[in-house]
Amino acid sequence: MTVAAVLAMILLGTIIQHNQALSYATFLNSAPQKVILYNARHRPVKTVYLIGDQRKKTTTGIQGTLVVANKVRPDSDYRNLRPVRYTDSRSAGMVVIETKPTMRFYYPERTGKLTYNGRCTVAGHPDVRYFSWQNISGGVTK
């Protein structure tokens, strides 16, 4: 009876973990994220690095802070950058990073599989249309 109860709990835990929706914010605190922004012809416009600072789950998604850098730097340099807020809402189908200008990354489908590239917009930069999100090695700590 005890063995059956333990197996049932393991099975339930596996099912719950498997059905949890991944979000882009899931990766922010694990390693720096290299994000390449592209124009309509899929030519690179700009590259930024996102490094997660703090995050918390809410009923509407994940909210937190991160720092945005233009190049990979030593760990100590990230502490000198000003954190900005972000909201990762799978139900709304987008990640909004409140930089100046605001960046919006759209999920391919609200219920679809998470992909590392897709559509995006950057306020004030109509040439930016697409992004490529890449996890890079070298665990930066804040």
TIVO-2410 file (N, C-alpha, C; in nm, 3 decimals):
# residues 142
REC num residu      c1      c2      c3 atome chaine
REC   1      M   0.082  -0.119   0.000     N      A
REC   1      M   0.000   0.000   0.000    CA      A
REC   1      M   0.087   0.126   0.000     C      A
REC   2      T   0.192   0.126   0.081     N      A
REC   2      T   0.282   0.240   0.089    CA      A
REC   2      T   0.356   0.260  -0.044     C      A
REC   3      V   0.399   0.151  -0.103     N      A
REC   3      V   0.470   0.158  -0.231    CA      A
REC   3      V   0.379   0.217  -0.338     C      A
REC   4      A   0.253   0.178  -0.340     N      A
REC   4      A   0.157   0.230  -0.437    CA      A
REC   4      A   0.135   0.381  -0.416     C      A
REC   5      A   0.130   0.425  -0.292     N      A
REC   5      A   0.111   0.566  -0.262    CA      A
REC   5      A   0.232   0.648  -0.308     C      A
REC   6      V   0.351   0.596  -0.284     N      A
REC   6      V   0.474   0.666  -0.327    CA      A
REC   6      V   0.480   0.674  -0.479     C      A
REC   7      L   0.450   0.565  -0.546     N      A
REC   7      L   0.449   0.565  -0.692    CA      A
REC   7      L   0.345   0.662  -0.748     C      A
REC   8      A   0.228   0.668  -0.686     N      A
REC   8      A   0.124   0.761  -0.729    CA      A
REC   8      A   0.170   0.906  -0.714     C      A
REC   9      M   0.239   0.938  -0.603     N      A
REC   9      M   0.289   1.075  -0.581    CA      A
REC   9      M   0.397   1.110  -0.683     C      A
REC  10      I   0.485   1.016  -0.714     N      A
REC  10      I   0.590   1.040  -0.814    CA      A
REC  10      I   0.527   1.063  -0.951     C      A
REC  11      L   0.429   0.983  -0.986     N      A
REC  11      L   0.360   0.997  -1.114    CA      A
REC  11      L   0.288   1.132  -1.122     C      A
REC  12      L   0.219   1.171  -1.017     N      A
REC  12      L   0.150   1.299  -1.013    CA      A
REC  12      L   0.248   1.415  -1.025     C      A
REC  13      G   0.359   1.409  -0.955     N      A
REC  13      G   0.461   1.513  -0.963    CA      A
REC  13      G   0.519   1.526  -1.103     C      A
REC  14      T   0.543   1.413  -1.167     N      A
REC  14      T   0.596   1.413  -1.304    CA      A
REC  14      T   0.496   1.475  -1.401     C      A
REC  15      I   0.369   1.442  -1.385     N      A
REC  15      I   0.266   1.498  -1.473    CA      A
REC  15      I   0.255   1.648  -1.454     C      A
REC  16      I   0.254   1.695  -1.331     N      A
REC  16      I   0.244   1.840  -1.305    CA      A
REC  16      I   0.365   1.913  -1.361     C      A
REC  17      Q   0.484   1.861  -1.339     N      A
REC  17      Q   0.606   1.925  -1.388    CA      A
REC  17      Q   0.608   1.928  -1.541     C      A
REC  18      H   0.565   1.821  -1.604     N      A
REC  18      H   0.564   1.813  -1.750    CA      A
REC  18      H   0.466   1.913  -1.813     C      A
REC  19      N   0.355   1.939  -1.744     N      A
REC  19      N   0.251   2.026  -1.799    CA      A
REC  19      N   0.270   2.174  -1.766     C      A
REC  20      Q   0.370   2.208  -1.687     N      A
REC  20      Q   0.394   2.348  -1.658    CA      A
REC  20      Q   0.447   2.417  -1.782     C      A
REC  21      A   0.390   2.533  -1.811     N      A
REC  21      A   0.431   2.608  -1.930    CA      A
REC  21      A   0.567   2.673  -1.905     C      A
REC  22      L   0.659   2.649  -1.996     N      A
REC  22      L   0.788   2.718  -1.988    CA      A
REC  22      L   0.768   2.860  -2.037     C      A
REC  23      S   0.849   2.950  -1.986     N      A
REC  23      S   0.844   3.088  -2.029    CA      A
REC  23      S   0.986   3.134  -2.054     C      A
REC  24      Y   1.000   3.244  -2.124     N      A
REC  24      Y   1.133   3.297  -2.149    CA      A
REC  24      Y   1.201   3.335  -2.018     C      A
REC  25      A   1.124   3.382  -1.920     N      A
REC  25      A   1.181   3.420  -1.791    CA      A
REC  25      A   1.241   3.300  -1.717     C      A
REC  26      T   1.199   3.181  -1.753     N      A
REC  26      T   1.253   3.060  -1.691    CA      A
REC  26      T   1.405   3.055  -1.704     C      A
REC  27      F   1.457   3.106  -1.814     N      A
REC  27      F   1.599   3.096  -1.844    CA      A
REC  27      F   1.681   3.215  -1.798     C      A
REC  28      L   1.617   3.325  -1.760     N      A
REC  28      L   1.689   3.448  -1.729    CA      A
REC  28      L   1.784   3.435  -1.611     C      A
REC  29      N   1.747   3.362  -1.509     N      A
REC  29      N   1.831   3.353  -1.390    CA      A
REC  29      N   1.932   3.239  -1.397     C      A
REC  30      S   1.927   3.157  -1.503     N      A
REC  30      S   2.021   3.046  -1.512    CA      A
REC  30      S   2.151   3.087  -1.580     C      A
REC  31      A   2.145   3.174  -1.678     N      A
REC  31      A   2.264   3.217  -1.751    CA      A
REC  31      A   2.227   3.340  -1.833     C      A
REC  32      P   2.326   3.418  -1.875     N      A
REC  32      P   2.295   3.534  -1.959    CA      A
REC  32      P   2.227   3.488  -2.088     C      A
REC  33      Q   2.135   3.568  -2.135     N      A
REC  33      Q   2.064   3.537  -2.258    CA      A
REC  33      Q   2.107   3.636  -2.366     C      A
REC  34      K   2.162   3.584  -2.473     N      A
REC  34      K   2.202   3.667  -2.586    CA      A
REC  34      K   2.080   3.679  -2.677     C      A
REC  35      V   2.035   3.803  -2.702     N      A
REC  35      V   1.919   3.825  -2.786    CA      A
REC  35      V   1.962   3.910  -2.905     C      A
REC  36      I   1.945   3.853  -3.025     N      A
REC  36      I   1.979   3.924  -3.148    CA      A
REC  36      I   1.850   3.974  -3.209     C      A
REC  37      L   1.845   4.103  -3.239     N      A
REC  37      L   1.728   4.165  -3.300    CA      A
REC  37      L   1.752   4.178  -3.450     C      A
REC  38      Y   1.652   4.141  -3.529     N      A
REC  38      Y   1.665   4.140  -3.675    CA      A
REC  38      Y   1.563   4.233  -3.741     C      A
REC  39      N   1.594   4.277  -3.863     N      A
REC  39      N   1.500   4.357  -3.941    CA      A
REC  39      N   1.409   4.264  -4.023     C      A
REC  40      A   1.325   4.323  -4.108     N      A
REC  40      A   1.229   4.245  -4.187    CA      A
REC  40      A   1.297   4.149  -4.283     C      A
REC  41      R   1.421   4.177  -4.322     N      A
REC  41      R   1.495   4.089  -4.413    CA      A
REC  41      R   1.582   3.989  -4.337     C      A
REC  42      H   1.559   3.978  -4.208     N      A
REC  42      H   1.631   3.887  -4.119    CA      A
REC  42      H   1.781   3.918  -4.113     C      A
REC  43      R   1.814   4.043  -4.119     N      A
REC  43      R   1.951   4.088  -4.102    CA      A
REC  43      R   1.966   4.144  -3.961     C      A
REC  44      P   2.075   4.111  -3.890     N      A
REC  44      P   2.093   4.159  -3.752    CA      A
REC  44      P   2.095   4.311  -3.744     C      A
REC  45      V   2.023   4.365  -3.647     N      A
REC  45      V   2.020   4.509  -3.622    CA      A
REC  45      V   2.097   4.542  -3.495     C      A
REC  46      K   2.077   4.460  -3.391     N      A
REC  46      K   2.140   4.486  -3.262    CA      A
REC  46      K   2.145   4.357  -3.181     C      A
REC  47      T   2.244   4.346  -3.093     N      A
REC  47      T   2.255   4.234  -3.000    CA      A
REC  47      T   2.257   4.288  -2.858     C      A
REC  48      V   2.176   4.230  -2.771     N      A
REC  48      V   2.176   4.267  -2.629    CA      A
REC  48      V   2.189   4.140  -2.546     C      A
REC  49      Y   2.234   4.157  -2.424     N      A
REC  49      Y   2.248   4.047  -2.329    CA      A
REC  49      Y   2.157   4.075  -2.211     C      A
REC  50      L   2.073   3.979  -2.175     N      A
REC  50      L   1.981   3.991  -2.064    CA      A
REC  50      L   2.029   3.903  -1.950     C      A
REC  51      I   2.041   3.962  -1.832     N      A
REC  51      I   2.086   3.888  -1.715    CA      A
REC  51      I   1.982   3.905  -1.605     C      A
REC  52      G   1.918   3.795  -1.566     N      A
REC  52      G   1.813   3.800  -1.466    CA      A
REC  52      G   1.865   3.844  -1.331     C      A
REC  53      D   1.785   3.923  -1.261     N      A
REC  53      D   1.821   3.972  -1.129    CA      A
REC  53      D   1.727   3.910  -1.025     C      A
REC  54      Q   1.601   3.949  -1.027     N      A
REC  54      Q   1.502   3.895  -0.934    CA      A
REC  54      Q   1.378   3.859  -1.012     C      A
REC  55      R   1.303   3.760  -0.962     N      A
REC  55      R   1.177   3.727  -1.026    CA      A
REC  55      R   1.082   3.668  -0.924     C      A
REC  56      K   0.952   3.680  -0.957     N      A
REC  56      K   0.849   3.618  -0.874    CA      A
REC  56      K   0.733   3.580  -0.964     C      A
REC  57      K   0.670   3.469  -0.931     N      A
REC  57      K   0.553   3.424  -1.006    CA      A
REC  57      K   0.431   3.496  -0.952     C      A
REC  58      T   0.344   3.536  -1.042     N      A
REC  58      T   0.216   3.596  -1.004    CA      A
REC  58      T   0.106   3.517  -1.073     C      A
REC  59      T  -0.017   3.555  -1.048     N      A
REC  59      T  -0.127   3.484  -1.113    CA      A
REC  59      T  -0.132   3.512  -1.262     C      A
REC  60      T  -0.071   3.620  -1.307     N      A
REC  60      T  -0.075   3.654  -1.450    CA      A
REC  60      T   0.053   3.617  -1.523     C      A
REC  61      G   0.153   3.566  -1.455     N      A
REC  61      G   0.277   3.529  -1.521    CA      A
REC  61      G   0.395   3.543  -1.427     C      A
REC  62      I   0.507   3.583  -1.483     N      A
REC  62      I   0.629   3.602  -1.404    CA      A
REC  62      I   0.672   3.747  -1.419     C      A
REC  63      Q   0.702   3.812  -1.308     N      A
REC  63      Q   0.751   3.949  -1.309    CA      A
REC  63      Q   0.885   3.952  -1.239     C      A
REC  64      G   0.969   4.046  -1.277     N      A
REC  64      G   1.097   4.057  -1.212    CA      A
REC  64      G   1.180   4.170  -1.266     C      A
REC  65      T   1.308   4.163  -1.237     N      A
REC  65      T   1.401   4.264  -1.287    CA      A
REC  65      T   1.516   4.192  -1.356     C      A
REC  66      L   1.578   4.262  -1.447     N      A
REC  66      L   1.695   4.211  -1.517    CA      A
REC  66      L   1.781   4.329  -1.557     C      A
REC  67      V   1.902   4.301  -1.598     N      A
REC  67      V   1.988   4.407  -1.652    CA      A
REC  67      V   2.010   4.377  -1.800     C      A
REC  68      V   2.023   4.484  -1.876     N      A
REC  68      V   2.046   4.473  -2.020    CA      A
REC  68      V   2.185   4.527  -2.048     C      A
REC  69      A   2.267   4.447  -2.114     N      A
REC  69      A   2.404   4.488  -2.147    CA      A
REC  69      A   2.423   4.478  -2.298     C      A
REC  70      N   2.513   4.559  -2.350     N      A
REC  70      N   2.543   4.556  -2.494    CA      A
REC  70      N   2.656   4.460  -2.528     C      A
REC  71      K   2.726   4.409  -2.426     N      A
REC  71      K   2.835   4.314  -2.450    CA      A
REC  71      K   2.851   4.226  -2.326     C      A
REC  72      V   2.917   4.115  -2.342     N      A
REC  72      V   2.944   4.027  -2.229    CA      A
REC  72      V   3.053   4.092  -2.146     C      A
REC  73      R   3.032   4.095  -2.016     N      A
REC  73      R   3.126   4.162  -1.925    CA      A
REC  73      R   3.160   4.068  -1.810     C      A
REC  74      P   3.264   4.102  -1.734     N      A
REC  74      P   3.290   4.026  -1.611    CA      A
REC  74      P   3.174   4.043  -1.513     C      A
REC  75      D   3.159   3.946  -1.424     N      A
REC  75      D   3.047   3.948  -1.330    CA      A
REC  75      D   3.033   4.080  -1.256     C      A
REC  76      S   3.142   4.139  -1.210     N      A
REC  76      S   3.133   4.259  -1.128    CA      A
REC  76      S   3.073   4.376  -1.204     C      A
REC  77      D   3.090   4.382  -1.336     N      A
REC  77      D   3.036   4.492  -1.413    CA      A
REC  77      D   2.884   4.490  -1.420     C      A
REC  78      Y   2.822   4.372  -1.409     N      A
REC  78      Y   2.677   4.365  -1.415    CA      A
REC  78      Y   2.613   4.429  -1.293     C      A
REC  79      R   2.681   4.426  -1.181     N      A
REC  79      R   2.627   4.486  -1.059    CA      A
REC  79      R   2.615   4.637  -1.072     C      A
REC  80      N   2.690   4.698  -1.163     N      A
REC  80      N   2.686   4.843  -1.181    CA      A
REC  80      N   2.577   4.888  -1.277     C      A
REC  81      L   2.512   4.794  -1.347     N      A
REC  81      L   2.406   4.830  -1.440    CA      A
REC  81      L   2.272   4.843  -1.368     C      A
REC  82      R   2.190   4.934  -1.417     N      A
REC  82      R   2.060   4.959  -1.356    CA      A
REC  82      R   1.960   4.850  -1.397     C      A
REC  83      P   1.897   4.782  -1.300     N      A
REC  83      P   1.796   4.681  -1.334    CA      A
REC  83      P   1.670   4.745  -1.391     C      A
REC  84      V   1.606   4.674  -1.482     N      A
REC  84      V   1.478   4.718  -1.538    CA      A
REC  84      V   1.375   4.608  -1.514     C      A
REC  85      R   1.248   4.646  -1.516     N      A
REC  85      R   1.141   4.550  -1.491    CA      A
REC  85      R   1.105   4.474  -1.617     C      A
REC  86      Y   1.057   4.351  -1.598     N      A
REC  86      Y   1.003   4.274  -1.708    CA      A
REC  86      Y   0.880   4.198  -1.662     C      A
REC  87      T   0.793   4.166  -1.757     N      A
REC  87      T   0.676   4.084  -1.732    CA      A
REC  87      T   0.672   3.977  -1.839     C      A
REC  88      D   0.664   3.853  -1.797     N      A
REC  88      D   0.656   3.740  -1.889    CA      A
REC  88      D   0.519   3.677  -1.869     C      A
REC  89      S   0.430   3.699  -1.965     N      A
REC  89      S   0.293   3.652  -1.954    CA      A
REC  89      S   0.260   3.557  -2.067     C      A
REC  90      R   0.261   3.429  -2.039     N      A
REC  90      R   0.230   3.329  -2.142    CA      A
REC  90      R   0.087   3.345  -2.191     C      A
REC  91      S  -0.006   3.380  -2.101     N      A
REC  91      S  -0.146   3.395  -2.141    CA      A
REC  91      S  -0.165   3.514  -2.235     C      A
REC  92      A  -0.087   3.620  -2.216     N      A
REC  92      A  -0.094   3.736  -2.306    CA      A
REC  92      A  -0.008   3.714  -2.430     C      A
REC  93      G   0.077   3.613  -2.424     N      A
REC  93      G   0.158   3.578  -2.540    CA      A
REC  93      G   0.279   3.666  -2.563     C      A
REC  94      M   0.333   3.728  -2.455     N      A
REC  94      M   0.449   3.814  -2.476    CA      A
REC  94      M   0.531   3.835  -2.349     C      A
REC  95      V   0.656   3.873  -2.372     N      A
REC  95      V   0.747   3.919  -2.268    CA      A
REC  95      V   0.770   4.067  -2.295     C      A
REC  96      V   0.750   4.151  -2.194     N      A
REC  96      V   0.771   4.294  -2.208    CA      A
REC  96      V   0.886   4.334  -2.117     C      A
REC  97      I   0.990   4.394  -2.175     N      A
REC  97      I   1.104   4.443  -2.098    CA      A
REC  97      I   1.097   4.595  -2.102     C      A
REC  98      E   1.085   4.655  -1.986     N      A
REC  98      E   1.060   4.798  -1.975    CA      A
REC  98      E   1.188   4.881  -1.981     C      A
REC  99      T   1.262   4.864  -2.089     N      A
REC  99      T   1.380   4.946  -2.113    CA      A
REC  99      T   1.336   5.073  -2.184     C      A
REC 100      K   1.427   5.161  -2.209     N      A
REC 100      K   1.400   5.278  -2.292    CA      A
REC 100      K   1.475   5.257  -2.421     C      A
REC 101      P   1.416   5.215  -2.528     N      A
REC 101      P   1.274   5.190  -2.556    CA      A
REC 101      P   1.229   5.050  -2.512     C      A
REC 102      T   1.098   5.035  -2.493     N      A
REC 102      T   1.039   4.909  -2.449    CA      A
REC 102      T   1.054   4.801  -2.555     C      A
REC 103      M   1.092   4.682  -2.511     N      A
REC 103      M   1.106   4.566  -2.601    CA      A
REC 103      M   0.993   4.467  -2.570     C      A
REC 104      R   0.930   4.415  -2.676     N      A
REC 104      R   0.824   4.315  -2.662    CA      A
REC 104      R   0.861   4.193  -2.747     C      A
REC 105      F   0.864   4.077  -2.682     N      A
REC 105      F   0.892   3.950  -2.750    CA      A
REC 105      F   0.764   3.868  -2.746     C      A
REC 106      Y   0.717   3.823  -2.862     N      A
REC 106      Y   0.591   3.752  -2.872    CA      A
REC 106      Y   0.613   3.601  -2.879     C      A
REC 107      Y   0.532   3.528  -2.802     N      A
REC 107      Y   0.533   3.383  -2.812    CA      A
REC 107      Y   0.473   3.344  -2.947     C      A
REC 108      P   0.519   3.234  -3.005     N      A
REC 108      P   0.464   3.193  -3.135    CA      A
REC 108      P   0.314   3.162  -3.125     C      A
REC 109      E   0.272   3.099  -3.018     N      A
REC 109      E   0.132   3.071  -2.990    CA      A
REC 109      E   0.116   3.075  -2.839     C      A
REC 110      R   0.001   3.116  -2.794     N      A
REC 110      R  -0.020   3.123  -2.649    CA      A
REC 110      R  -0.013   2.987  -2.583     C      A
REC 111      T  -0.056   2.886  -2.652     N      A
REC 111      T  -0.053   2.751  -2.594    CA      A
REC 111      T   0.049   2.662  -2.664     C      A
REC 112      G   0.125   2.720  -2.755     N      A
REC 112      G   0.220   2.641  -2.833    CA      A
REC 112      G   0.351   2.619  -2.761     C      A
REC 113      K   0.440   2.553  -2.828     N      A
REC 113      K   0.571   2.522  -2.773    CA      A
REC 113      K   0.660   2.646  -2.775     C      A
REC 114      L   0.735   2.666  -2.668     N      A
REC 114      L   0.828   2.777  -2.658    CA      A
REC 114      L   0.938   2.762  -2.762     C      A
REC 115      T   0.964   2.868  -2.836     N      A
REC 115      T   1.074   2.866  -2.931    CA      A
REC 115      T   1.170   2.979  -2.899     C      A
REC 116      Y   1.291   2.968  -2.949     N      A
REC 116      Y   1.393   3.068  -2.919    CA      A
REC 116      Y   1.404   3.174  -3.027     C      A
REC 117      N   1.305   3.184  -3.114     N      A
REC 117      N   1.304   3.292  -3.211    CA      A
REC 117      N   1.160   3.323  -3.246     C      A
REC 118      G   1.139   3.443  -3.296     N      A
REC 118      G   1.003   3.484  -3.328    CA      A
REC 118      G   0.995   3.631  -3.356     C      A
REC 119      R   0.873   3.683  -3.344     N      A
REC 119      R   0.849   3.825  -3.370    CA      A
REC 119      R   0.875   3.907  -3.245     C      A
REC 120      C   0.916   4.032  -3.267     N      A
REC 120      C   0.934   4.124  -3.157    CA      A
REC 120      C   0.917   4.267  -3.208     C      A
REC 121      T   0.899   4.359  -3.115     N      A
REC 121      T   0.897   4.500  -3.149    CA      A
REC 121      T   0.982   4.574  -3.047     C      A
REC 122      V   1.040   4.683  -3.092     N      A
REC 122      V   1.114   4.773  -3.004    CA      A
REC 122      V   1.059   4.911  -3.032     C      A
REC 123      A   1.003   4.975  -2.929     N      A
REC 123      A   0.940   5.105  -2.946    CA      A
REC 123      A   1.038   5.204  -3.008     C      A
REC 124      G   0.992   5.276  -3.108     N      A
REC 124      G   1.076   5.375  -3.173    CA      A
REC 124      G   1.171   5.319  -3.277     C      A
REC 125      H   1.170   5.187  -3.296     N      A
REC 125      H   1.257   5.123  -3.395    CA      A
REC 125      H   1.172   5.031  -3.484     C      A
REC 126      P   1.102   5.089  -3.583     N      A
REC 126      P   1.014   5.007  -3.667    CA      A
REC 126      P   1.088   4.905  -3.752     C      A
REC 127      D   1.220   4.921  -3.766     N      A
REC 127      D   1.297   4.825  -3.846    CA      A
REC 127      D   1.314   4.691  -3.774     C      A
REC 128      V   1.303   4.686  -3.643     N      A
REC 128      V   1.319   4.562  -3.568    CA      A
REC 128      V   1.189   4.482  -3.577     C      A
REC 129      R   1.198   4.358  -3.626     N      A
REC 129      R   1.080   4.274  -3.644    CA      A
REC 129      R   1.092   4.137  -3.579     C      A
REC 130      Y   1.214   4.083  -3.570     N      A
REC 130      Y   1.232   3.945  -3.524    CA      A
REC 130      Y   1.343   3.938  -3.419     C      A
REC 131      F   1.346   3.826  -3.347     N      A
REC 131      F   1.451   3.804  -3.248    CA      A
REC 131      F   1.497   3.660  -3.251     C      A
REC 132      S   1.617   3.640  -3.198     N      A
REC 132      S   1.672   3.508  -3.173    CA      A
REC 132      S   1.724   3.511  -3.030     C      A
REC 133      W   1.675   3.420  -2.945     N      A
REC 133      W   1.706   3.416  -2.801    CA      A
REC 133      W   1.801   3.300  -2.780     C      A
REC 134      Q   1.923   3.327  -2.730     N      A
REC 134      Q   2.025   3.223  -2.716    CA      A
REC 134      Q   2.081   3.222  -2.575     C      A
REC 135      N   2.077   3.106  -2.512     N      A
REC 135      N   2.137   3.088  -2.381    CA      A
REC 135      N   2.288   3.072  -2.401     C      A
REC 136      I   2.366   3.157  -2.336     N      A
REC 136      I   2.511   3.145  -2.351    CA      A
REC 136      I   2.570   3.091  -2.221     C      A
REC 137      S   2.686   3.030  -2.231     N      A
REC 137      S   2.747   2.970  -2.112    CA      A
REC 137      S   2.820   3.077  -2.032     C      A
REC 138      G   2.852   3.042  -1.912     N      A
REC 138      G   2.932   3.131  -1.829    CA      A
REC 138      G   2.853   3.194  -1.717     C      A
REC 139      G   2.776   3.118  -1.643     N      A
REC 139      G   2.687   3.164  -1.536    CA      A
REC 139      G   2.727   3.292  -1.467     C      A
REC 140      V   2.669   3.402  -1.505     N      A
REC 140      V   2.694   3.530  -1.442    CA      A
REC 140      V   2.612   3.534  -1.314     C      A
REC 141      T   2.671   3.577  -1.207     N      A
REC 141      T   2.599   3.588  -1.080    CA      A
REC 141      T   2.584   3.735  -1.045     C      A
REC 142      K   2.470   3.769  -0.988     N      A
REC 142      K   2.445   3.908  -0.952    CA      A
REC 142      K   2.450   3.922  -0.801     C      A
***
